[in-house]
């Protein structure tokens, strides 16, 4: 199973994306954290591992622009700082 399967199985997480199969791992993570539930987050972590998921999250935060909501950014910044 790949992280793109999460979006394939739950297309409402990326309802506005024309071709969700082409989303990068960073983009899939962004959609899962912003629009998914806790089970979706845990499924992503199970596929990629906590360490890799944390790296992807921190990588996107280092960009000039992110699409994380402030609440998601705050929560998962704390979550991943304690989990890795």
PDB file with one MODEL, atoms N, CA, C and O in Angstrom:
MODEL        1
ATOM      1  N   UNK A   1       0.844  -1.178   0.000  1.00  0.00           N
ATOM      2  CA  UNK A   1       0.000   0.000   0.000  1.00  0.00           C
ATOM      3  C   UNK A   1       0.890   1.243   0.000  1.00  0.00           C
ATOM      4  O   UNK A   1       1.911   1.291   0.687  1.00  0.00           O
ATOM      5  N   UNK A   2       0.492   2.231  -0.771  1.00  0.00           N
ATOM      6  CA  UNK A   2       1.222   3.497  -0.811  1.00  0.00           C
ATOM      7  C   UNK A   2       0.366   4.596  -0.184  1.00  0.00           C
ATOM      8  O   UNK A   2      -0.834   4.420   0.027  1.00  0.00           O
ATOM      9  N   UNK A   3       0.992   5.715   0.105  1.00  0.00           N
ATOM     10  CA  UNK A   3       0.241   6.816   0.704  1.00  0.00           C
ATOM     11  C   UNK A   3      -0.830   7.344  -0.246  1.00  0.00           C
ATOM     12  O   UNK A   3      -1.850   7.865   0.206  1.00  0.00           O
ATOM     13  N   UNK A   4      -0.613   7.218  -1.547  1.00  0.00           N
ATOM     14  CA  UNK A   4      -1.619   7.667  -2.512  1.00  0.00           C
ATOM     15  C   UNK A   4      -2.893   6.831  -2.431  1.00  0.00           C
ATOM     16  O   UNK A   4      -3.962   7.287  -2.835  1.00  0.00           O
ATOM     17  N   UNK A   5      -2.783   5.616  -1.915  1.00  0.00           N
ATOM     18  CA  UNK A   5      -3.976   4.779  -1.745  1.00  0.00           C
ATOM     19  C   UNK A   5      -4.933   5.374  -0.714  1.00  0.00           C
ATOM     20  O   UNK A   5      -6.138   5.131  -0.777  1.00  0.00           O
ATOM     21  N   UNK A   6      -4.415   6.140   0.220  1.00  0.00           N
ATOM     22  CA  UNK A   6      -5.280   6.800   1.202  1.00  0.00           C
ATOM     23  C   UNK A   6      -6.233   7.742   0.474  1.00  0.00           C
ATOM     24  O   UNK A   6      -7.435   7.749   0.738  1.00  0.00           O
ATOM     25  N   UNK A   7      -5.686   8.536  -0.444  1.00  0.00           N
ATOM     26  CA  UNK A   7      -6.513   9.474  -1.215  1.00  0.00           C
ATOM     27  C   UNK A   7      -7.416   8.711  -2.179  1.00  0.00           C
ATOM     28  O   UNK A   7      -8.565   9.093  -2.400  1.00  0.00           O
ATOM     29  N   UNK A   8      -6.893   7.641  -2.745  1.00  0.00           N
ATOM     30  CA  UNK A   8      -7.701   6.835  -3.672  1.00  0.00           C
ATOM     31  C   UNK A   8      -8.923   6.261  -2.958  1.00  0.00           C
ATOM     32  O   UNK A   8     -10.020   6.238  -3.516  1.00  0.00           O
ATOM     33  N   UNK A   9      -8.730   5.798  -1.723  1.00  0.00           N
ATOM     34  CA  UNK A   9      -9.825   5.212  -0.953  1.00  0.00           C
ATOM     35  C   UNK A   9     -10.749   6.261  -0.334  1.00  0.00           C
ATOM     36  O   UNK A   9     -11.901   5.968  -0.011  1.00  0.00           O
ATOM     37  N   UNK A  10     -10.244   7.471  -0.172  1.00  0.00           N
ATOM     38  CA  UNK A  10     -11.043   8.558   0.421  1.00  0.00           C
ATOM     39  C   UNK A  10     -10.878   9.814  -0.437  1.00  0.00           C
ATOM     40  O   UNK A  10     -10.205  10.759  -0.025  1.00  0.00           O
ATOM     41  N   UNK A  11     -11.480   9.832  -1.613  1.00  0.00           N
ATOM     42  CA  UNK A  11     -11.265  10.948  -2.543  1.00  0.00           C
ATOM     43  C   UNK A  11     -11.729  12.300  -2.007  1.00  0.00           C
ATOM     44  O   UNK A  11     -11.296  13.337  -2.508  1.00  0.00           O
ATOM     45  N   UNK A  12     -12.588  12.309  -1.013  1.00  0.00           N
ATOM     46  CA  UNK A  12     -13.045  13.576  -0.445  1.00  0.00           C
ATOM     47  C   UNK A  12     -11.930  14.323   0.287  1.00  0.00           C
ATOM     48  O   UNK A  12     -12.079  15.509   0.583  1.00  0.00           O
ATOM     49  N   UNK A  13     -10.822  13.652   0.581  1.00  0.00           N
ATOM     50  CA  UNK A  13      -9.701  14.339   1.222  1.00  0.00           C
ATOM     51  C   UNK A  13      -9.032  15.328   0.260  1.00  0.00           C
ATOM     52  O   UNK A  13      -8.428  16.312   0.689  1.00  0.00           O
ATOM     53  N   UNK A  14      -9.147  15.058  -1.027  1.00  0.00           N
ATOM     54  CA  UNK A  14      -8.561  15.942  -2.047  1.00  0.00           C
ATOM     55  C   UNK A  14      -9.591  16.160  -3.145  1.00  0.00           C
ATOM     56  O   UNK A  14      -9.317  15.941  -4.325  1.00  0.00           O
ATOM     57  N   UNK A  15     -10.770  16.592  -2.741  1.00  0.00           N
ATOM     58  CA  UNK A  15     -11.909  16.698  -3.651  1.00  0.00           C
ATOM     59  C   UNK A  15     -11.679  17.644  -4.819  1.00  0.00           C
ATOM     60  O   UNK A  15     -12.310  17.494  -5.865  1.00  0.00           O
ATOM     61  N   UNK A  16     -10.795  18.604  -4.662  1.00  0.00           N
ATOM     62  CA  UNK A  16     -10.598  19.614  -5.701  1.00  0.00           C
ATOM     63  C   UNK A  16      -9.424  19.303  -6.627  1.00  0.00           C
ATOM     64  O   UNK A  16      -9.138  20.074  -7.543  1.00  0.00           O
ATOM     65  N   UNK A  17      -8.751  18.192  -6.400  1.00  0.00           N
ATOM     66  CA  UNK A  17      -7.593  17.815  -7.204  1.00  0.00           C
ATOM     67  C   UNK A  17      -8.063  16.985  -8.389  1.00  0.00           C
ATOM     68  O   UNK A  17      -8.772  15.991  -8.225  1.00  0.00           O
ATOM     69  N   UNK A  18      -7.660  17.405  -9.584  1.00  0.00           N
ATOM     70  CA  UNK A  18      -8.116  16.739 -10.802  1.00  0.00           C
ATOM     71  C   UNK A  18      -7.588  15.302 -10.896  1.00  0.00           C
ATOM     72  O   UNK A  18      -8.335  14.385 -11.237  1.00  0.00           O
ATOM     73  N   UNK A  19      -6.304  15.113 -10.592  1.00  0.00           N
ATOM     74  CA  UNK A  19      -5.692  13.785 -10.683  1.00  0.00           C
ATOM     75  C   UNK A  19      -4.974  13.464  -9.369  1.00  0.00           C
ATOM     76  O   UNK A  19      -3.761  13.649  -9.271  1.00  0.00           O
ATOM     77  N   UNK A  20      -5.702  12.989  -8.369  1.00  0.00           N
ATOM     78  CA  UNK A  20      -5.088  12.749  -7.053  1.00  0.00           C
ATOM     79  C   UNK A  20      -3.983  11.695  -7.061  1.00  0.00           C
ATOM     80  O   UNK A  20      -3.153  11.672  -6.153  1.00  0.00           O
ATOM     81  N   UNK A  21      -3.960  10.831  -8.062  1.00  0.00           N
ATOM     82  CA  UNK A  21      -2.914   9.809  -8.129  1.00  0.00           C
ATOM     83  C   UNK A  21      -1.535  10.427  -8.338  1.00  0.00           C
ATOM     84  O   UNK A  21      -0.521   9.784  -8.068  1.00  0.00           O
ATOM     85  N   UNK A  22      -1.490  11.649  -8.808  1.00  0.00           N
ATOM     86  CA  UNK A  22      -0.217  12.309  -9.091  1.00  0.00           C
ATOM     87  C   UNK A  22       0.278  13.179  -7.935  1.00  0.00           C
ATOM     88  O   UNK A  22       1.301  13.851  -8.064  1.00  0.00           O
ATOM     89  N   UNK A  23      -0.425  13.172  -6.826  1.00  0.00           N
ATOM     90  CA  UNK A  23      -0.001  13.977  -5.675  1.00  0.00           C
ATOM     91  C   UNK A  23       1.303  13.440  -5.089  1.00  0.00           C
ATOM     92  O   UNK A  23       1.520  12.230  -5.030  1.00  0.00           O
ATOM     93  N   UNK A  24       2.155  14.346  -4.662  1.00  0.00           N
ATOM     94  CA  UNK A  24       3.390  13.949  -3.984  1.00  0.00           C
ATOM     95  C   UNK A  24       3.067  13.464  -2.574  1.00  0.00           C
ATOM     96  O   UNK A  24       1.965  13.679  -2.069  1.00  0.00           O
ATOM     97  N   UNK A  25       4.033  12.812  -1.951  1.00  0.00           N
ATOM     98  CA  UNK A  25       3.839  12.363  -0.571  1.00  0.00           C
ATOM     99  C   UNK A  25       3.580  13.547   0.353  1.00  0.00           C
ATOM    100  O   UNK A  25       2.761  13.456   1.267  1.00  0.00           O
ATOM    101  N   UNK A  26       4.272  14.656   0.117  1.00  0.00           N
ATOM    102  CA  UNK A  26       4.077  15.848   0.939  1.00  0.00           C
ATOM    103  C   UNK A  26       2.644  16.363   0.819  1.00  0.00           C
ATOM    104  O   UNK A  26       2.025  16.758   1.807  1.00  0.00           O
ATOM    105  N   UNK A  27       2.135  16.349  -0.401  1.00  0.00           N
ATOM    106  CA  UNK A  27       0.771  16.827  -0.630  1.00  0.00           C
ATOM    107  C   UNK A  27      -0.264  15.882  -0.018  1.00  0.00           C
ATOM    108  O   UNK A  27      -1.259  16.333   0.549  1.00  0.00           O
ATOM    109  N   UNK A  28      -0.032  14.585  -0.132  1.00  0.00           N
ATOM    110  CA  UNK A  28      -0.948  13.620   0.484  1.00  0.00           C
ATOM    111  C   UNK A  28      -0.968  13.833   1.993  1.00  0.00           C
ATOM    112  O   UNK A  28      -2.034  13.840   2.607  1.00  0.00           O
ATOM    113  N   UNK A  29       0.210  14.006   2.590  1.00  0.00           N
ATOM    114  CA  UNK A  29       0.274  14.245   4.035  1.00  0.00           C
ATOM    115  C   UNK A  29      -0.494  15.513   4.407  1.00  0.00           C
ATOM    116  O   UNK A  29      -1.229  15.538   5.394  1.00  0.00           O
ATOM    117  N   UNK A  30      -0.317  16.546   3.618  1.00  0.00           N
ATOM    118  CA  UNK A  30      -1.029  17.801   3.871  1.00  0.00           C
ATOM    119  C   UNK A  30      -2.543  17.597   3.853  1.00  0.00           C
ATOM    120  O   UNK A  30      -3.248  18.112   4.720  1.00  0.00           O
ATOM    121  N   UNK A  31      -3.036  16.859   2.885  1.00  0.00           N
ATOM    122  CA  UNK A  31      -4.477  16.606   2.788  1.00  0.00           C
ATOM    123  C   UNK A  31      -4.966  15.731   3.946  1.00  0.00           C
ATOM    124  O   UNK A  31      -6.044  15.959   4.494  1.00  0.00           O
ATOM    125  N   UNK A  32      -4.172  14.743   4.307  1.00  0.00           N
ATOM    126  CA  UNK A  32      -4.558  13.858   5.411  1.00  0.00           C
ATOM    127  C   UNK A  32      -4.613  14.636   6.726  1.00  0.00           C
ATOM    128  O   UNK A  32      -5.565  14.495   7.493  1.00  0.00           O
ATOM    129  N   UNK A  33      -3.598  15.452   6.984  1.00  0.00           N
ATOM    130  CA  UNK A  33      -3.579  16.198   8.245  1.00  0.00           C
ATOM    131  C   UNK A  33      -4.666  17.268   8.297  1.00  0.00           C
ATOM    132  O   UNK A  33      -5.272  17.487   9.346  1.00  0.00           O
ATOM    133  N   UNK A  34      -4.913  17.929   7.180  1.00  0.00           N
ATOM    134  CA  UNK A  34      -5.924  18.996   7.161  1.00  0.00           C
ATOM    135  C   UNK A  34      -7.352  18.475   7.143  1.00  0.00           C
ATOM    136  O   UNK A  34      -8.224  19.050   7.795  1.00  0.00           O
ATOM    137  N   UNK A  35      -7.608  17.400   6.410  1.00  0.00           N
ATOM    138  CA  UNK A  35      -8.992  16.978   6.167  1.00  0.00           C
ATOM    139  C   UNK A  35      -9.327  15.572   6.654  1.00  0.00           C
ATOM    140  O   UNK A  35     -10.497  15.190   6.692  1.00  0.00           O
ATOM    141  N   UNK A  36      -8.310  14.804   7.024  1.00  0.00           N
ATOM    142  CA  UNK A  36      -8.552  13.436   7.452  1.00  0.00           C
ATOM    143  C   UNK A  36      -8.862  13.339   8.930  1.00  0.00           C
ATOM    144  O   UNK A  36      -8.909  14.340   9.646  1.00  0.00           O
ATOM    145  N   UNK A  37      -9.072  12.111   9.368  1.00  0.00           N
ATOM    146  CA  UNK A  37      -9.300  11.869  10.790  1.00  0.00           C
ATOM    147  C   UNK A  37      -8.060  11.189  11.377  1.00  0.00           C
ATOM    148  O   UNK A  37      -7.076  10.955  10.675  1.00  0.00           O
ATOM    149  N   UNK A  38      -8.123  10.880  12.653  1.00  0.00           N
ATOM    150  CA  UNK A  38      -6.961  10.302  13.333  1.00  0.00           C
ATOM    151  C   UNK A  38      -6.555   8.967  12.706  1.00  0.00           C
ATOM    152  O   UNK A  38      -5.364   8.675  12.608  1.00  0.00           O
ATOM    153  N   UNK A  39      -7.513   8.162  12.285  1.00  0.00           N
ATOM    154  CA  UNK A  39      -7.199   6.880  11.644  1.00  0.00           C
ATOM    155  C   UNK A  39      -6.437   7.091  10.343  1.00  0.00           C
ATOM    156  O   UNK A  39      -5.533   6.318  10.027  1.00  0.00           O
ATOM    157  N   UNK A  40      -6.785   8.121   9.586  1.00  0.00           N
ATOM    158  CA  UNK A  40      -6.067   8.434   8.346  1.00  0.00           C
ATOM    159  C   UNK A  40      -4.620   8.813   8.648  1.00  0.00           C
ATOM    160  O   UNK A  40      -3.701   8.388   7.948  1.00  0.00           O
ATOM    161  N   UNK A  41      -4.426   9.609   9.684  1.00  0.00           N
ATOM    162  CA  UNK A  41      -3.074  10.006  10.089  1.00  0.00           C
ATOM    163  C   UNK A  41      -2.271   8.772  10.487  1.00  0.00           C
ATOM    164  O   UNK A  41      -1.122   8.617  10.073  1.00  0.00           O
ATOM    165  N   UNK A  42      -2.866   7.904  11.282  1.00  0.00           N
ATOM    166  CA  UNK A  42      -2.167   6.695  11.720  1.00  0.00           C
ATOM    167  C   UNK A  42      -1.864   5.764  10.552  1.00  0.00           C
ATOM    168  O   UNK A  42      -0.832   5.094  10.549  1.00  0.00           O
ATOM    169  N   UNK A  43      -2.745   5.717   9.566  1.00  0.00           N
ATOM    170  CA  UNK A  43      -2.498   4.897   8.378  1.00  0.00           C
ATOM    171  C   UNK A  43      -1.303   5.452   7.603  1.00  0.00           C
ATOM    172  O   UNK A  43      -0.461   4.682   7.141  1.00  0.00           O
ATOM    173  N   UNK A  44      -1.217   6.764   7.457  1.00  0.00           N
ATOM    174  CA  UNK A  44      -0.073   7.376   6.780  1.00  0.00           C
ATOM    175  C   UNK A  44       1.212   7.024   7.527  1.00  0.00           C
ATOM    176  O   UNK A  44       2.202   6.624   6.914  1.00  0.00           O
ATOM    177  N   UNK A  45       1.193   7.173   8.847  1.00  0.00           N
ATOM    178  CA  UNK A  45       2.373   6.871   9.659  1.00  0.00           C
ATOM    179  C   UNK A  45       2.743   5.395   9.545  1.00  0.00           C
ATOM    180  O   UNK A  45       3.925   5.055   9.495  1.00  0.00           O
ATOM    181  N   UNK A  46       1.756   4.526   9.504  1.00  0.00           N
ATOM    182  CA  UNK A  46       2.021   3.093   9.371  1.00  0.00           C
ATOM    183  C   UNK A  46       2.720   2.787   8.043  1.00  0.00           C
ATOM    184  O   UNK A  46       3.608   1.936   7.985  1.00  0.00           O
ATOM    185  N   UNK A  47       2.322   3.472   6.997  1.00  0.00           N
ATOM    186  CA  UNK A  47       2.913   3.249   5.676  1.00  0.00           C
ATOM    187  C   UNK A  47       4.323   3.826   5.604  1.00  0.00           C
ATOM    188  O   UNK A  47       5.236   3.168   5.103  1.00  0.00           O
ATOM    189  N   UNK A  48       4.509   5.052   6.101  1.00  0.00           N
ATOM    190  CA  UNK A  48       5.788   5.752   5.930  1.00  0.00           C
ATOM    191  C   UNK A  48       6.704   5.703   7.152  1.00  0.00           C
ATOM    192  O   UNK A  48       7.901   5.950   7.008  1.00  0.00           O
ATOM    193  N   UNK A  49       6.213   5.407   8.308  1.00  0.00           N
ATOM    194  CA  UNK A  49       6.904   5.424   9.605  1.00  0.00           C
ATOM    195  C   UNK A  49       6.803   6.816  10.226  1.00  0.00           C
ATOM    196  O   UNK A  49       6.638   7.820   9.532  1.00  0.00           O
ATOM    197  N   UNK A  50       6.905   6.843  11.538  1.00  0.00           N
ATOM    198  CA  UNK A  50       6.801   8.118  12.256  1.00  0.00           C
ATOM    199  C   UNK A  50       7.932   9.063  11.861  1.00  0.00           C
ATOM    200  O   UNK A  50       7.717  10.257  11.656  1.00  0.00           O
ATOM    201  N   UNK A  51       9.125   8.514  11.759  1.00  0.00           N
ATOM    202  CA  UNK A  51      10.279   9.348  11.428  1.00  0.00           C
ATOM    203  C   UNK A  51      10.155   9.999  10.067  1.00  0.00           C
ATOM    204  O   UNK A  51      10.380  11.201   9.929  1.00  0.00           O
ATOM    205  N   UNK A  52       9.800   9.220   9.064  1.00  0.00           N
ATOM    206  CA  UNK A  52       9.663   9.750   7.703  1.00  0.00           C
ATOM    207  C   UNK A  52       8.496  10.733   7.615  1.00  0.00           C
ATOM    208  O   UNK A  52       8.597  11.758   6.941  1.00  0.00           O
ATOM    209  N   UNK A  53       7.393  10.425   8.291  1.00  0.00           N
ATOM    210  CA  UNK A  53       6.244  11.333   8.298  1.00  0.00           C
ATOM    211  C   UNK A  53       6.630  12.654   8.949  1.00  0.00           C
ATOM    212  O   UNK A  53       6.260  13.720   8.459  1.00  0.00           O
ATOM    213  N   UNK A  54       7.364  12.589  10.042  1.00  0.00           N
ATOM    214  CA  UNK A  54       7.830  13.795  10.719  1.00  0.00           C
ATOM    215  C   UNK A  54       8.740  14.610   9.801  1.00  0.00           C
ATOM    216  O   UNK A  54       8.624  15.834   9.738  1.00  0.00           O
ATOM    217  N   UNK A  55       9.641  13.937   9.092  1.00  0.00           N
ATOM    218  CA  UNK A  55      10.532  14.623   8.151  1.00  0.00           C
ATOM    219  C   UNK A  55       9.743  15.321   7.051  1.00  0.00           C
ATOM    220  O   UNK A  55      10.030  16.469   6.712  1.00  0.00           O
ATOM    221  N   UNK A  56       8.750  14.634   6.493  1.00  0.00           N
ATOM    222  CA  UNK A  56       7.923  15.233   5.439  1.00  0.00           C
ATOM    223  C   UNK A  56       7.189  16.461   5.965  1.00  0.00           C
ATOM    224  O   UNK A  56       7.123  17.490   5.292  1.00  0.00           O
ATOM    225  N   UNK A  57       6.642  16.347   7.163  1.00  0.00           N
ATOM    226  CA  UNK A  57       5.916  17.462   7.770  1.00  0.00           C
ATOM    227  C   UNK A  57       6.849  18.652   7.981  1.00  0.00           C
ATOM    228  O   UNK A  57       6.515  19.779   7.616  1.00  0.00           O
ATOM    229  N   UNK A  58       8.007  18.404   8.565  1.00  0.00           N
ATOM    230  CA  UNK A  58       8.955  19.484   8.834  1.00  0.00           C
ATOM    231  C   UNK A  58       9.485  20.099   7.541  1.00  0.00           C
ATOM    232  O   UNK A  58       9.742  21.301   7.478  1.00  0.00           O
ATOM    233  N   UNK A  59       9.647  19.269   6.514  1.00  0.00           N
ATOM    234  CA  UNK A  59      10.097  19.767   5.208  1.00  0.00           C
ATOM    235  C   UNK A  59       9.083  20.754   4.636  1.00  0.00           C
ATOM    236  O   UNK A  59       9.463  21.805   4.121  1.00  0.00           O
ATOM    237  N   UNK A  60       7.807  20.425   4.722  1.00  0.00           N
ATOM    238  CA  UNK A  60       6.789  21.328   4.182  1.00  0.00           C
ATOM    239  C   UNK A  60       6.691  22.606   5.012  1.00  0.00           C
ATOM    240  O   UNK A  60       6.393  23.672   4.472  1.00  0.00           O
ATOM    241  N   UNK A  61       6.937  22.511   6.303  1.00  0.00           N
ATOM    242  CA  UNK A  61       6.904  23.715   7.144  1.00  0.00           C
ATOM    243  C   UNK A  61       8.042  24.673   6.810  1.00  0.00           C
ATOM    244  O   UNK A  61       7.927  25.879   7.030  1.00  0.00           O
ATOM    245  N   UNK A  62       9.141  24.137   6.278  1.00  0.00           N
ATOM    246  CA  UNK A  62      10.277  24.991   5.946  1.00  0.00           C
ATOM    247  C   UNK A  62      10.061  25.760   4.644  1.00  0.00           C
ATOM    248  O   UNK A  62      10.827  26.673   4.336  1.00  0.00           O
ATOM    249  N   UNK A  63       9.031  25.405   3.876  1.00  0.00           N
ATOM    250  CA  UNK A  63       8.712  26.140   2.651  1.00  0.00           C
ATOM    251  C   UNK A  63       8.152  27.514   3.002  1.00  0.00           C
ATOM    252  O   UNK A  63       7.643  27.722   4.104  1.00  0.00           O
ATOM    253  N   UNK A  64       8.249  28.447   2.060  1.00  0.00           N
ATOM    254  CA  UNK A  64       7.701  29.789   2.292  1.00  0.00           C
ATOM    255  C   UNK A  64       6.202  29.741   2.532  1.00  0.00           C
ATOM    256  O   UNK A  64       5.673  30.483   3.359  1.00  0.00           O
ATOM    257  N   UNK A  65       5.527  28.871   1.813  1.00  0.00           N
ATOM    258  CA  UNK A  65       4.073  28.804   1.900  1.00  0.00           C
ATOM    259  C   UNK A  65       3.662  27.373   2.212  1.00  0.00           C
ATOM    260  O   UNK A  65       4.160  26.426   1.604  1.00  0.00           O
ATOM    261  N   UNK A  66       2.759  27.226   3.157  1.00  0.00           N
ATOM    262  CA  UNK A  66       2.177  25.916   3.442  1.00  0.00           C
ATOM    263  C   UNK A  66       0.658  26.053   3.427  1.00  0.00           C
ATOM    264  O   UNK A  66       0.118  27.153   3.542  1.00  0.00           O
ATOM    265  N   UNK A  67      -0.003  24.940   3.285  1.00  0.00           N
ATOM    266  CA  UNK A  67      -1.464  24.941   3.283  1.00  0.00           C
ATOM    267  C   UNK A  67      -2.045  24.351   4.559  1.00  0.00           C
ATOM    268  O   UNK A  67      -3.243  24.078   4.632  1.00  0.00           O
ATOM    269  N   UNK A  68      -1.201  24.155   5.564  1.00  0.00           N
ATOM    270  CA  UNK A  68      -1.715  23.646   6.827  1.00  0.00           C
ATOM    271  C   UNK A  68      -2.508  24.733   7.537  1.00  0.00           C
ATOM    272  O   UNK A  68      -2.117  25.900   7.543  1.00  0.00           O
ATOM    273  N   UNK A  69      -3.618  24.340   8.130  1.00  0.00           N
ATOM    274  CA  UNK A  69      -4.349  25.299   8.950  1.00  0.00           C
ATOM    275  C   UNK A  69      -3.505  25.588  10.194  1.00  0.00           C
ATOM    276  O   UNK A  69      -2.707  24.742  10.597  1.00  0.00           O
ATOM    277  N   UNK A  70      -3.661  26.746  10.799  1.00  0.00           N
ATOM    278  CA  UNK A  70      -2.865  27.058  11.996  1.00  0.00           C
ATOM    279  C   UNK A  70      -3.013  26.015  13.106  1.00  0.00           C
ATOM    280  O   UNK A  70      -2.033  25.679  13.770  1.00  0.00           O
ATOM    281  N   UNK A  71      -4.213  25.508  13.312  1.00  0.00           N
ATOM    282  CA  UNK A  71      -4.425  24.501  14.364  1.00  0.00           C
ATOM    283  C   UNK A  71      -3.686  23.208  14.043  1.00  0.00           C
ATOM    284  O   UNK A  71      -3.071  22.608  14.925  1.00  0.00           O
ATOM    285  N   UNK A  72      -3.743  22.779  12.789  1.00  0.00           N
ATOM    286  CA  UNK A  72      -3.047  21.554  12.370  1.00  0.00           C
ATOM    287  C   UNK A  72      -1.544  21.742  12.505  1.00  0.00           C
ATOM    288  O   UNK A  72      -0.850  20.862  13.015  1.00  0.00           O
ATOM    289  N   UNK A  73      -1.044  22.873  12.056  1.00  0.00           N
ATOM    290  CA  UNK A  73       0.387  23.145  12.142  1.00  0.00           C
ATOM    291  C   UNK A  73       0.853  23.139  13.596  1.00  0.00           C
ATOM    292  O   UNK A  73       1.891  22.556  13.909  1.00  0.00           O
ATOM    293  N   UNK A  74       0.112  23.766  14.466  1.00  0.00           N
ATOM    294  CA  UNK A  74       0.473  23.824  15.881  1.00  0.00           C
ATOM    295  C   UNK A  74       0.442  22.439  16.521  1.00  0.00           C
ATOM    296  O   UNK A  74       1.394  22.040  17.192  1.00  0.00           O
ATOM    297  N   UNK A  75      -0.643  21.715  16.316  1.00  0.00           N
ATOM    298  CA  UNK A  75      -0.792  20.401  16.941  1.00  0.00           C
ATOM    299  C   UNK A  75       0.292  19.435  16.471  1.00  0.00           C
ATOM    300  O   UNK A  75       0.966  18.809  17.290  1.00  0.00           O
ATOM    301  N   UNK A  76       0.461  19.314  15.155  1.00  0.00           N
ATOM    302  CA  UNK A  76       1.397  18.314  14.653  1.00  0.00           C
ATOM    303  C   UNK A  76       2.856  18.729  14.826  1.00  0.00           C
ATOM    304  O   UNK A  76       3.733  17.865  14.843  1.00  0.00           O
ATOM    305  N   UNK A  77       3.134  20.004  14.953  1.00  0.00           N
ATOM    306  CA  UNK A  77       4.497  20.419  15.316  1.00  0.00           C
ATOM    307  C   UNK A  77       4.839  19.862  16.690  1.00  0.00           C
ATOM    308  O   UNK A  77       5.940  19.357  16.909  1.00  0.00           O
ATOM    309  N   UNK A  78       3.897  19.958  17.603  1.00  0.00           N
ATOM    310  CA  UNK A  78       4.106  19.399  18.948  1.00  0.00           C
ATOM    311  C   UNK A  78       4.115  17.870  18.916  1.00  0.00           C
ATOM    312  O   UNK A  78       4.958  17.238  19.552  1.00  0.00           O
ATOM    313  N   UNK A  79       3.193  17.288  18.186  1.00  0.00           N
ATOM    314  CA  UNK A  79       3.083  15.828  18.118  1.00  0.00           C
ATOM    315  C   UNK A  79       4.376  15.214  17.596  1.00  0.00           C
ATOM    316  O   UNK A  79       4.910  14.282  18.198  1.00  0.00           O
ATOM    317  N   UNK A  80       4.878  15.730  16.484  1.00  0.00           N
ATOM    318  CA  UNK A  80       6.075  15.136  15.898  1.00  0.00           C
ATOM    319  C   UNK A  80       7.333  15.464  16.692  1.00  0.00           C
ATOM    320  O   UNK A  80       8.300  14.705  16.630  1.00  0.00           O
ATOM    321  N   UNK A  81       7.357  16.556  17.429  1.00  0.00           N
ATOM    322  CA  UNK A  81       8.536  16.854  18.242  1.00  0.00           C
ATOM    323  C   UNK A  81       8.644  15.885  19.417  1.00  0.00           C
ATOM    324  O   UNK A  81       9.738  15.658  19.933  1.00  0.00           O
ATOM    325  N   UNK A  82       7.525  15.315  19.840  1.00  0.00           N
ATOM    326  CA  UNK A  82       7.536  14.355  20.948  1.00  0.00           C
ATOM    327  C   UNK A  82       7.582  12.907  20.477  1.00  0.00           C
ATOM    328  O   UNK A  82       7.843  12.008  21.276  1.00  0.00           O
ATOM    329  N   UNK A  83       7.336  12.672  19.216  1.00  0.00           N
ATOM    330  CA  UNK A  83       7.238  11.303  18.717  1.00  0.00           C
ATOM    331  C   UNK A  83       8.517  10.799  18.067  1.00  0.00           C
ATOM    332  O   UNK A  83       8.683   9.590  17.905  1.00  0.00           O
ATOM    333  N   UNK A  84       9.419  11.687  17.692  1.00  0.00           N
ATOM    334  CA  UNK A  84      10.611  11.226  16.980  1.00  0.00           C
ATOM    335  C   UNK A  84      11.841  11.380  17.804  1.00  0.00           C
ATOM    336  O   UNK A  84      12.934  11.039  17.352  1.00  0.00           O
TER     337      UNK A  84
ENDMDL
END
